[in-house]
C-alpha cells in the first residue's frame, strides 16, 4: 500500500493554501447555505491581503496558527449563515460576519498572530 505524500513540516504555507484551508472551514460553517459571488469576492480579496501580510511576519507559522485560525473560519461561516435570511449568503452578511468574528480571541489582528484582520 502506497503512503500518501505529506508536506514537510518546515515548508511554509502559501497564501493560496491558507485561503483554501480557511475556505473549506467557512463552507463547513455555512451548512447548506451557499455564498454569492459578491460575498466570495469580498472575503477572498480582504482575507488574501491579511493572510499575505501575516505570512510575511517574522516567525510566521501556519502549522501552529491553523489550530487557532480554522475554528474562527468556521465561525465566520456560521455567523454569515445565521445572518442570511435566504439560502444564499449575500455580501452584506459576509461583511457583517467578518466584523463580528474580528472580536473573537482567535483573531488578535495582523502582526499579532491573527489572520483575520480586515
C-alpha positions in Angstrom: 0.0 0.0 0.0 1.4 3.4 -1.0 1.7 6.1 1.6 0.2 9.5 0.9 2.7 12.2 0.2 3.0 14.5 3.2 4.2 18.1 3.3 7.4 18.7 5.1 6.8 20.4 8.4 9.2 23.3 7.9 7.9 24.2 4.4 6.0 27.5 4.7 2.4 27.6 3.6 1.5 29.7 0.6 -1.3 32.3 0.7 -3.4 30.1 -1.6 -3.0 27.1 0.6 -4.1 29.0 3.7 -7.1 30.5 1.8 -8.2 27.1 0.6 -8.0 25.6 4.1 -9.9 28.6 5.5 -12.5 28.4 2.7 -13.2 24.7 3.5 -13.8 25.6 7.1 -16.1 28.6 6.2 -18.1 26.2 3.9 -18.4 23.7 6.8 -19.8 26.5 9.0 -22.3 27.6 6.3 -24.2 24.3 6.4 -26.5 24.1 3.4 -26.2 27.8 2.5 -24.3 29.0 -0.5 -22.1 32.1 -0.9 -22.9 34.7 -3.6 -20.2 35.7 -6.0 -20.0 39.2 -4.4 -19.6 37.7 -0.9 -17.0 35.3 -2.1 -15.0 38.0 -3.9 -15.2 40.2 -0.8 -13.9 37.5 1.5 -11.2 36.4 -0.8 -10.0 39.9 -1.6 -10.0 41.1 2.1 -8.6 37.9 3.6 -5.9 37.5 0.9 -4.5 40.8 1.9 -4.4 40.0 5.7 -3.1 36.4 5.1 -0.4 37.7 2.8 0.6 40.2 5.4 0.6 37.7 8.2 2.6 35.1 6.4 5.3 37.7 5.8 5.7 38.4 9.5 8.9 37.1 11.2 8.3 33.7 12.7 5.1 33.1 10.8 4.0 29.6 11.4 0.8 28.4 9.7 1.2 24.9 11.2 0.9 26.4 14.6 -1.6 29.2 13.8 -4.1 27.0 11.9 -5.2 25.4 15.3 -6.5 28.8 16.3 -7.5 30.3 12.9 -9.5 27.4 11.4 -12.1 27.4 14.2 -12.6 31.1 13.6 -13.0 30.5 9.9 -15.8 28.0 10.7 -17.4 30.6 13.0 -17.3 33.1 10.1 -19.4 30.7 8.1 -21.8 30.1 10.9 -22.3 33.8 11.6 -22.8 34.6 7.9 -25.3 31.7 7.6 -27.2 33.0 10.7 -27.3 36.5 9.3 -28.7 35.3 5.9 -32.4 35.1 5.6 -32.3 33.0 2.4 -30.2 30.1 1.1 -27.5 32.4 -0.2 -25.1 34.5 1.8 -25.0 38.0 0.3 -22.2 40.4 0.5 -23.7 42.4 3.4 -23.9 39.3 5.5 -20.3 38.4 4.6 -19.2 41.8 5.7 -21.2 41.8 8.9 -19.9 38.3 9.8 -16.3 39.5 9.2 -16.8 42.4 11.6 -18.4 40.0 14.2 -15.6 37.4 14.1 -12.8 40.0 14.5 -13.8 40.2 18.2 -13.0 36.5 18.5 -9.9 35.9 20.7 -8.6 33.7 17.9 -8.3 36.9 15.8 -5.9 39.2 17.7 -5.1 41.1 14.5 -2.4 41.2 11.8 1.1 41.2 13.3 -0.1 39.6 16.5 -0.6 36.1 15.1 -4.1 36.8 13.6 -5.1 36.1 10.1 -8.5 37.8 10.1 -7.9 41.5 10.5 -9.5 43.2 7.5 
